[in-house]
Amino acid sequence: RYLQEYAALGTGGGIYHFRDQILSGGAEAFFVLNADVCSEFPLQEMLEFRQQHGDAHSFVILGTTANRTQALNYGCIVANADTQEVQHYVEKPSTFVSEIINCGIYLFTPAIFQHIGEVFQRNQQELVLEESSNGWQRAEVIRLEQDVFTALAGSSKLYVYKTDGFWSQIKSAGSAIYASRLYLNQYSKSHPERLAQNKPGGPIIRGNVYIHPTASIDSTAVLGPNVSIGEGVTVGAGVRVRESIVLHGASLHDHTCVLNTIVGWDSTIGRWARVEGTPSDPNPNDPYAKIDSETLFRDGRLTPSITILGCSVTIPAEVVILNSIVLPHKELSRSYKNQIIL
């Protein structure tokens, strides 16, 4: 079921507004997941962790380790080393607090609404006092991280479950390629049957590659590593695809080269064309490095990142598209570099 806020109410205000619908099934506990993260989502482990720590009304945050510099970009958690109780929580601190960061995945019980309700009541009281001087502000806007977790820290109600599995934010299209790599790597361990294998008469597979059963791939094509081929995709002879996502209905004509690119639905890339982007991966030499959220522009120029083709884009034969974003339904006639094509 999809529930839409009537206005932006914050990470806590949204679930508080729909608390009756959330609790209508009589749930003893429920998960809250941010949509812009990728992870192994160790939900069962979080449930077992809550049963072993705290009481029936305690809450669990999924945490992971980041390096000292990048930790400042996330919610930072100071926890008891023995009990994993959250003793201090700061959202995006200005100075270093902890290497344990908030992953945006939470396990709550219905008791969380009591704590959110207290923030709501406090906001209403402050609104009455400040209305004459500072103007009107919506009392329902409640942030879980700043308004609720900060208050719960040190109260024996909030715990952190630290995961060693993969986790990353998805704040830009470029990070989608990295997220795809993480999931394909996970499939290679947990569901290897989902990934393509080298076999007689099939394309050449290098590394982790997913191919939808309805896709048509020429036997001379070379795919991988980190490639996902969607439904009904056609890949011609001699095509090279690496570190890319090709969405359903796309057509890659003979001898095209697609690197670090998202190819949109029903797009076409002509023969001998080269479509390439610049990867935005985290530091491979730092096991705790996270992907940085690059701004779209830097010093007045488009930041080099992956190339994105919107839906129904047509790329002609024998051109080069480099580090560019092509909006949907565009039919290009020449090469482009570091541009947004409207």
Residue, then its C-alpha position, 0 to 999 in steps of 0.5 A: r500500500y502506498l501512502q503519500e504525505y499531504a506535505a513534506l513532514g520529515t522522516g519522523g512526521g511522515i510515519y507519525h501522520f500514518r501511525d493508525q494505518i501502520l498499526s492497523g494490523g496489530a504489528e509488534a514491530f515494524f521496519v522503516l527503510n530509507a529508499d535511497v540506500c542499498s544494502e544486504f538488509p539484514l532484517q532477520e539479524m536485526l530482529e534477533f539482535r533486538q530480542q537479545h538486547g534491551d526490552a520489548h520496547s527498544f529500537v534498533i538502528l542499523g549501523t556500519t563503519a565509515n572512515r573519519t572524514q566521510a563519517l561527518n556526512y552521516g548521522c554518527i553513533v557512539a555506542n556502548a562496546d558491550t551492550q551496543e546501546v546508543q549513548h550519543y547521536v549526532e546528525k552530520p556533525s561538524t567535528f569527528v564524533s564516531e566512525i559508526i554511522n546511521c544506515g537509514i534502516y530502523l526496527f521500531t515498536p509501536a512505542i516509537f510513536q509515543h516519543i514522536g508524539e512528545v516531539f509533536q507536542r513540544n513543537q506545538q508549544e514552541l509554535v504558540l510561543e514563537e508564532s508572533s515573532n518568527g512566523w508560522q511553522r508546521a508542527e508536524v515536521i519531525r526529523l527522526e534523526q535530529d528530534v527523536f534519536t538525539a533524545l533517545a540516546g542514553s535512555s536504554k531505549l535505542y541500540v545499534y546493530k553494526t553490519d559488516g555487509f555492504w551498504s551505500q547511499i544512492k544519491s545520484a545516478g552515478s551511484a546506481i552503477y556502484a549499487s548494481r555492482l554490490y548487488l551483483n557481487q551479493y548474487s554471486k555468493s547467495h544466488p549464483e544461478r541468477l548470473a550469466q555463465n559462459k556457455p557454448g553459443g553464448p556471449i563472452i561473460r567476464g565477472n558478474v553479469y545479469i541477463h534477462p531471459t528475454a534479451s537477445i545477445d549475439s555470441t560475439a558480444v563481450l559483457g562484464p564485469n558489473v553489467s545488467i541487461g534488462e527485458g527485451v534488450t538486443v545486443g549485436a555482434g562485437v558489442r562490448v559492455r562493461e560497468s553498465i545498466v541496460l534497461h528494457g527494450a534498448s538496442l545496441h547495434d554491432h560493435t558498439c562500446v558501452l562503458n560506465t553508462i545507464v542506457g534508458w528504456d527503448s534507446t538505440i545506439g548505432r554501429w561502432a558508436r562509443v558511449e562512455g562515462t567516468p566512474s565515481d567509485p569510493n577509494p578502493n584502498d580504504p575498506y571503510a570508504k563510502i561513495d561521495s555525493e558529487t554535485l552536478f556542477r563544479d566550477g561552472r562545469l559538468t562534473p565528469s560522471i557516468t553517462i546517462l541516456g534517457c528513454s527512447v534516445t537514439i545515438p547515431a553510428e560512429v559517434v562518441i558520447l562522453n560524460s554526458i546526460v541525454l534527456p529522453h526522446k532525443e535523437l542525436s546527430r553528432s558526438y558530445k562530451n561533458q554536456i547535458i543534452l536537453 
